[in-house]
Amino acid sequence: MPATASSGALQFESHPVGNLHSVAHLFPRGKGRRGVYVLTFADDDRYVGQSVNVVTRFGSHLHTTGDIVSIQFARIPHGDLDTIEQSVIRTHVRNGVRLRNQRHVLTSTAHESGSDLDIVVTPAEQHSWLNDDADLPDAPERIEVPIRRAAGQAKNEALRTHPLGPAAIELVRRYVQRAVPRPRATEMTFWSASAMPSTNRSTWPRLVGVSVNSMETFVIGWHKHEPDAMWGFLNCHTSRLVETYGSIRAFAHPRRSWLDVEVADYEAGGGDVTRISVRDQQAFSDLLTEPAGLGVIDAARSLNLNLMRKGPTLQWRWHNLGLADELVEPLPE
């Protein structure tokens, strides 16, 4: 009989897997294979995942790494797997468990059936960009949609003539080049950038907003009564930030004077999103000039890639091609 354990309302059964090549006999089709699982590795790291077929998903992991020593599985015949998976991840993070989720395996059930993103950024490229800071060759040609360019011309000009416009554009360019895979190839389909959006115009007016899937991931604005005073925020993966710094508090503590950190409740983020809000232009610059592969940029990459794998940006109609002319240009060496 398998060992069982309870995690909240979930009932996990646990099996040692040793040198097994398949777990089909442990999870018969008749009992159901849809649910959330936890893999334990030889070094005691864990991986939390979800699947509609845990047997095939286990096989995929086995091809990636051969050091799996046990599997826990909770059957969930119906319901939202995303929410439950993220709840289990948060529990592990709070308990100080080392997770391999973000560093070694791309998250998202799209891996079982493929993702639209795979056409323009292969899974191998995604993995190396996320984990090894690989410099991916971008598409040589940009998209061009004259009607969309014309529609955004006035707002693009308004942005460029704003006192903070040029600085904001350069910061967004830095963000796109470091936190978005193959920006030219994925432009407008998987990420979009709006100029002078109308969101909160009467209270916290905005200069630029970057969106991925259904989430705003990077926003810069100005203080309503101080047009030369900048504010903004960047969203990133909580679990990846914790992986680097040990805890959100450890990340925020030495930077309290120039940023605020809070959990952000975005449905698309599955409960694994931290919002980093900054108070001035220098703070933004400092945030985006961390060495590649460290901290915030890693966590932003992780979130963006996960969102891109879920599907296209919902804000593509507001993508400003004139603004993007600069955003897709590589940064100097």
LUMTOR-300533 format. One line per field, with one value per residue (C-alpha): residue in three letters; residue number from 1; chain; x, y, z. Coordinates in Angstrom, 1 decimal. Example, Ala and Ser with C-alpha at 12.3 -4.5 7.8 and 13.67 -1.06 7.14 Angstrom:
rest = Ala,Ser $
nr = 1,2 $
kette = A,A $
xx = 12.3,13.7 $
yy = -4.5,-1.1 $
zz = 7.8,7.1 $
//
This chain:
rest = Met,Pro,Ala,Thr,Ala,Ser,Ser,Gly,Ala,Leu,Gln,Phe,Glu,Ser,His,Pro,Val,Gly,Asn,Leu,His,Ser,Val,Ala,His,Leu,Phe,Pro,Arg,Gly,Lys,Gly,Arg,Arg,Gly,Val,Tyr,Val,Leu,Thr,Phe,Ala,Asp,Asp,Asp,Arg,Tyr,Val,Gly,Gln,Ser,Val,Asn,Val,Val,Thr,Arg,Phe,Gly,Ser,His,Leu,His,Thr,Thr,Gly,Asp,Ile,Val,Ser,Ile,Gln,Phe,Ala,Arg,Ile,Pro,His,Gly,Asp,Leu,Asp,Thr,Ile,Glu,Gln,Ser,Val,Ile,Arg,Thr,His,Val,Arg,Asn,Gly,Val,Arg,Leu,Arg,Asn,Gln,Arg,His,Val,Leu,Thr,Ser,Thr,Ala,His,Glu,Ser,Gly,Ser,Asp,Leu,Asp,Ile,Val,Val,Thr,Pro,Ala,Glu,Gln,His,Ser,Trp,Leu,Asn,Asp,Asp,Ala,Asp,Leu,Pro,Asp,Ala,Pro,Glu,Arg,Ile,Glu,Val,Pro,Ile,Arg,Arg,Ala,Ala,Gly,Gln,Ala,Lys,Asn,Glu,Ala,Leu,Arg,Thr,His,Pro,Leu,Gly,Pro,Ala,Ala,Ile,Glu,Leu,Val,Arg,Arg,Tyr,Val,Gln,Arg,Ala,Val,Pro,Arg,Pro,Arg,Ala,Thr,Glu,Met,Thr,Phe,Trp,Ser,Ala,Ser,Ala,Met,Pro,Ser,Thr,Asn,Arg,Ser,Thr,Trp,Pro,Arg,Leu,Val,Gly,Val,Ser,Val,Asn,Ser,Met,Glu,Thr,Phe,Val,Ile,Gly,Trp,His,Lys,His,Glu,Pro,Asp,Ala,Met,Trp,Gly,Phe,Leu,Asn,Cys,His,Thr,Ser,Arg,Leu,Val,Glu,Thr,Tyr,Gly,Ser,Ile,Arg,Ala,Phe,Ala,His,Pro,Arg,Arg,Ser,Trp,Leu,Asp,Val,Glu,Val,Ala,Asp,Tyr,Glu,Ala,Gly,Gly,Gly,Asp,Val,Thr,Arg,Ile,Ser,Val,Arg,Asp,Gln,Gln,Ala,Phe,Ser,Asp,Leu,Leu,Thr,Glu,Pro,Ala,Gly,Leu,Gly,Val,Ile,Asp,Ala,Ala,Arg,Ser,Leu,Asn,Leu,Asn,Leu,Met,Arg,Lys,Gly,Pro,Thr,Leu,Gln,Trp,Arg,Trp,His,Asn,Leu,Gly,Leu,Ala,Asp,Glu,Leu,Val,Glu,Pro,Leu,Pro,Glu $
nr = 1,2,3,4,5,6,7,8,9,10,11,12,13,14,15,16,17,18,19,20,21,22,23,24,25,26,27,28,29,30,31,32,33,34,35,36,37,38,39,40,41,42,43,44,45,46,47,48,49,50,51,52,53,54,55,56,57,58,59,60,61,62,63,64,65,66,67,68,69,70,71,72,73,74,75,76,77,78,79,80,81,82,83,84,85,86,87,88,89,90,91,92,93,94,95,96,97,98,99,100,101,102,103,104,105,106,107,108,109,110,111,112,113,114,115,116,117,118,119,120,121,122,123,124,125,126,127,128,129,130,131,132,133,134,135,136,137,138,139,140,141,142,143,144,145,146,147,148,149,150,151,152,153,154,155,156,157,158,159,160,161,162,163,164,165,166,167,168,169,170,171,172,173,174,175,176,177,178,179,180,181,182,183,184,185,186,187,188,189,190,191,192,193,194,195,196,197,198,199,200,201,202,203,204,205,206,207,208,209,210,211,212,213,214,215,216,217,218,219,220,221,222,223,224,225,226,227,228,229,230,231,232,233,234,235,236,237,238,239,240,241,242,243,244,245,246,247,248,249,250,251,252,253,254,255,256,257,258,259,260,261,262,263,264,265,266,267,268,269,270,271,272,273,274,275,276,277,278,279,280,281,282,283,284,285,286,287,288,289,290,291,292,293,294,295,296,297,298,299,300,301,302,303,304,305,306,307,308,309,310,311,312,313,314,315,316,317,318,319,320,321,322,323,324,325,326,327,328,329,330,331,332,333 $
kette = A,A,A,A,A,A,A,A,A,A,A,A,A,A,A,A,A,A,A,A,A,A,A,A,A,A,A,A,A,A,A,A,A,A,A,A,A,A,A,A,A,A,A,A,A,A,A,A,A,A,A,A,A,A,A,A,A,A,A,A,A,A,A,A,A,A,A,A,A,A,A,A,A,A,A,A,A,A,A,A,A,A,A,A,A,A,A,A,A,A,A,A,A,A,A,A,A,A,A,A,A,A,A,A,A,A,A,A,A,A,A,A,A,A,A,A,A,A,A,A,A,A,A,A,A,A,A,A,A,A,A,A,A,A,A,A,A,A,A,A,A,A,A,A,A,A,A,A,A,A,A,A,A,A,A,A,A,A,A,A,A,A,A,A,A,A,A,A,A,A,A,A,A,A,A,A,A,A,A,A,A,A,A,A,A,A,A,A,A,A,A,A,A,A,A,A,A,A,A,A,A,A,A,A,A,A,A,A,A,A,A,A,A,A,A,A,A,A,A,A,A,A,A,A,A,A,A,A,A,A,A,A,A,A,A,A,A,A,A,A,A,A,A,A,A,A,A,A,A,A,A,A,A,A,A,A,A,A,A,A,A,A,A,A,A,A,A,A,A,A,A,A,A,A,A,A,A,A,A,A,A,A,A,A,A,A,A,A,A,A,A,A,A,A,A,A,A,A,A,A,A,A,A,A,A,A,A,A,A,A,A,A,A,A,A,A,A,A,A,A,A,A,A,A,A,A,A,A,A,A,A,A,A $
xx = 0.0,1.3,2.0,-0.4,0.0,-2.3,-1.6,-4.6,-7.6,-5.2,-4.4,-1.0,0.1,3.9,5.9,9.7,10.6,14.3,15.3,11.8,11.4,7.6,5.1,2.1,1.5,1.4,-1.3,-3.8,-5.9,-9.1,-8.2,-7.4,-4.1,-5.0,-3.6,-0.7,2.6,5.8,9.1,12.0,15.5,18.6,19.9,16.5,15.5,11.8,9.7,6.0,4.0,0.6,-0.6,-3.6,-1.5,1.1,2.5,3.6,4.7,6.9,8.4,9.3,11.0,12.9,14.4,15.6,17.0,17.7,18.0,14.3,13.9,10.2,6.9,3.9,0.7,-2.7,-5.6,-7.7,-10.4,-11.9,-11.0,-8.3,-5.0,-3.1,-4.4,-3.8,-0.3,0.7,-0.8,1.5,4.5,3.8,3.6,7.0,8.6,7.3,8.7,12.1,12.1,14.5,12.5,13.8,10.7,12.2,15.8,15.7,12.2,10.0,6.6,3.3,1.1,1.8,4.8,2.5,0.7,3.1,2.9,2.4,5.6,7.6,7.2,9.3,11.4,12.1,11.8,15.6,16.1,13.7,15.5,19.0,17.7,16.1,18.7,22.0,21.6,22.0,22.1,19.4,19.7,16.7,14.6,16.3,13.1,10.5,6.8,5.2,1.5,0.9,-2.5,-1.3,1.8,-0.5,-2.9,-0.1,1.8,0.2,0.8,4.4,5.1,3.5,5.7,8.9,8.1,7.3,10.0,10.6,9.9,13.4,14.5,11.5,12.0,15.6,14.6,11.9,14.4,16.7,13.9,12.7,16.2,17.0,13.7,11.9,13.2,13.8,12.0,11.7,10.3,7.8,6.8,3.1,2.1,3.6,4.4,3.2,4.2,1.8,2.7,0.9,-1.9,-5.1,-5.0,-5.3,-4.7,-6.4,-4.5,-1.2,-0.6,1.5,4.2,4.8,3.3,4.5,2.1,2.6,-0.4,-3.1,-0.7,1.1,4.7,6.5,5.0,6.6,4.6,4.9,3.5,0.5,1.6,5.3,5.8,9.6,9.2,9.1,7.3,6.7,6.7,8.1,6.4,8.4,8.3,8.3,9.8,12.7,13.5,13.4,15.7,18.3,18.0,16.6,13.5,11.6,12.7,16.3,15.9,14.0,15.8,18.9,16.8,13.9,14.8,14.0,11.5,8.5,7.9,4.5,2.7,0.6,-2.7,-2.7,-4.8,-2.4,0.5,-0.9,-0.1,3.7,4.1,5.9,5.5,8.6,7.5,10.2,10.0,12.3,14.3,17.6,15.9,14.6,18.1,19.6,17.0,17.7,21.4,21.9,24.4,22.8,21.6,21.1,17.9,15.3,16.1,16.1,12.8,11.3,12.5,10.9,7.5,7.5,8.4,5.8,3.1,4.2,3.9,0.3,-0.6,-0.4,-0.7,-4.2,-3.1,-1.7,-4.1,-2.4,1.1,2.9,5.2,6.8,7.8,9.0,11.3,13.8,12.8,13.8,17.2,19.9,21.7,25.4,27.9 $
yy = 0.0,3.5,5.9,8.8,12.3,15.3,18.8,21.0,19.4,17.4,13.7,12.8,9.2,8.7,6.1,5.5,5.3,4.2,3.1,2.8,3.6,4.2,4.8,3.5,0.6,3.0,5.2,3.1,4.9,3.8,5.7,8.9,10.5,14.2,16.1,17.7,15.9,16.5,14.9,14.5,14.3,12.7,16.0,16.5,19.3,19.0,19.9,20.7,20.2,19.5,17.2,15.7,12.5,12.1,9.0,10.7,13.8,11.6,10.2,13.7,14.5,11.2,12.1,15.5,14.2,10.7,11.4,11.2,9.1,9.5,10.9,12.2,12.5,14.0,13.2,16.1,14.9,18.3,21.9,24.5,22.8,26.1,27.5,24.3,23.8,27.3,26.8,23.8,25.7,28.5,26.0,24.5,28.0,29.0,25.8,26.6,23.6,24.0,23.8,23.1,24.5,27.7,26.8,23.4,22.9,25.4,25.6,25.3,22.5,23.6,21.3,18.3,19.6,22.2,26.0,28.6,30.2,27.1,28.1,31.3,30.3,26.6,24.8,24.3,28.0,28.9,26.7,28.0,31.7,31.2,29.1,29.8,33.5,32.4,35.2,34.1,35.3,37.5,37.7,39.8,41.4,43.3,43.1,46.2,46.9,50.4,50.9,50.1,52.4,55.2,54.6,54.9,57.9,60.6,58.8,58.0,61.6,62.7,60.2,61.5,65.1,64.4,65.5,61.8,60.3,59.6,58.2,56.0,54.6,53.7,51.9,50.0,49.1,47.7,45.7,44.3,43.3,41.6,40.1,39.1,36.3,37.3,40.6,41.1,37.6,37.8,41.4,42.2,38.5,37.6,41.0,44.5,48.0,50.9,54.6,57.1,54.6,56.0,53.7,55.7,58.9,61.1,59.7,57.9,58.8,56.4,56.8,53.2,49.8,46.4,43.5,39.8,37.4,39.1,40.8,44.1,43.2,46.5,50.0,53.5,56.6,60.1,61.9,63.8,67.1,66.5,65.7,65.2,62.7,59.0,56.0,52.5,48.8,45.5,42.1,38.9,35.4,35.2,31.6,32.7,35.7,33.5,31.0,33.8,35.7,33.1,35.2,38.3,40.1,39.4,40.9,44.0,44.8,46.6,48.4,49.6,53.3,53.1,50.3,48.6,44.9,43.2,40.0,40.7,38.9,38.2,35.2,34.6,34.5,31.6,33.2,33.3,37.0,39.7,43.4,45.6,49.2,52.0,55.6,57.4,57.2,56.3,53.4,52.1,52.3,50.5,47.7,47.0,47.1,44.1,41.7,39.3,36.1,37.6,38.3,40.6,40.0,36.3,36.5,38.7,36.4,33.4,35.1,36.5,33.1,31.3,33.9,33.7,29.9,30.3,32.3,35.6,39.0,40.3,43.9,43.5,46.1,48.7,47.8,51.0,50.2,53.6,53.1,49.5,50.8,51.5,48.7,45.9,47.3,45.4,47.1,48.1,45.4 $
zz = 0.0,-0.8,2.0,2.2,3.5,3.8,2.7,3.5,1.7,-0.6,0.0,-1.4,-1.9,-1.8,-3.7,-3.8,-7.5,-7.4,-10.8,-12.2,-15.9,-15.6,-12.8,-14.9,-12.4,-9.5,-11.0,-12.9,-15.5,-13.8,-10.6,-12.4,-13.4,-13.2,-10.3,-8.5,-7.9,-5.9,-7.0,-4.5,-5.9,-4.5,-3.1,-1.4,-3.8,-4.9,-7.9,-7.7,-10.8,-12.3,-15.0,-16.7,-16.9,-14.2,-15.8,-19.0,-17.1,-14.9,-18.0,-19.3,-16.0,-16.1,-19.5,-18.1,-14.8,-13.5,-9.8,-8.8,-5.7,-4.9,-6.1,-4.2,-6.1,-5.2,-7.6,-8.6,-11.0,-11.5,-10.7,-11.3,-11.3,-11.6,-8.3,-6.4,-7.8,-6.8,-3.4,-2.9,-4.3,-1.8,1.1,0.1,-0.2,3.2,4.7,3.2,0.8,-2.2,-5.4,-8.9,-10.5,-12.0,-12.6,-14.2,-15.7,-17.5,-15.7,-17.5,-18.6,-22.1,-22.0,-22.4,-25.5,-26.8,-26.6,-29.4,-28.2,-29.2,-32.9,-32.5,-29.5,-29.3,-25.9,-25.9,-26.5,-23.8,-21.3,-22.1,-22.1,-18.7,-17.0,-18.7,-19.7,-23.4,-26.0,-28.5,-32.1,-32.8,-36.0,-38.6,-39.8,-37.7,-38.1,-39.8,-39.6,-41.1,-39.6,-36.1,-36.5,-37.6,-34.7,-32.2,-33.7,-31.6,-28.3,-29.3,-30.0,-26.7,-24.8,-26.5,-25.7,-22.0,-19.6,-18.6,-22.0,-23.2,-19.9,-19.7,-23.2,-22.3,-19.1,-21.0,-23.7,-21.0,-19.5,-22.8,-24.0,-20.7,-19.7,-22.9,-25.2,-28.9,-28.6,-32.4,-33.0,-30.1,-30.5,-30.5,-30.4,-27.0,-25.5,-26.2,-25.1,-24.9,-24.9,-22.7,-21.7,-20.2,-17.2,-13.9,-15.9,-13.3,-10.3,-11.3,-15.0,-17.0,-19.6,-20.8,-20.0,-21.0,-21.0,-21.4,-21.7,-19.5,-17.0,-16.9,-16.1,-16.3,-15.9,-15.7,-14.8,-13.4,-10.4,-11.3,-9.9,-10.6,-14.3,-13.8,-10.9,-11.9,-10.4,-11.5,-10.9,-12.2,-11.6,-11.2,-10.0,-6.2,-6.2,-8.4,-6.3,-3.1,-4.9,-5.3,-2.0,0.4,1.2,0.0,3.2,2.4,-1.0,0.2,3.4,2.0,-0.6,1.6,1.0,-2.7,-3.3,-1.9,-2.3,-2.1,-3.2,-6.3,-6.8,-10.6,-11.7,-14.7,-12.3,-10.3,-6.9,-7.6,-8.3,-6.5,-7.4,-6.9,-6.9,-7.3,-6.3,-8.7,-11.9,-10.2,-8.4,-11.7,-13.2,-10.3,-10.4,-14.1,-14.0,-11.7,-13.2,-15.7,-14.1,-10.7,-8.8,-10.3,-14.0,-13.5,-11.7,-14.4,-17.1,-15.3,-15.0,-18.6,-20.1,-18.1,-19.2,-22.8,-22.8,-21.6,-24.7,-26.6,-25.1,-24.8,-25.3,-28.8,-30.2,-28.1,-29.1,-30.2,-33.1,-33.0,-29.4,-30.1,-32.8,-30.0,-27.6,-30.0,-30.6,-28.7,-25.9,-26.4,-25.4 $
//
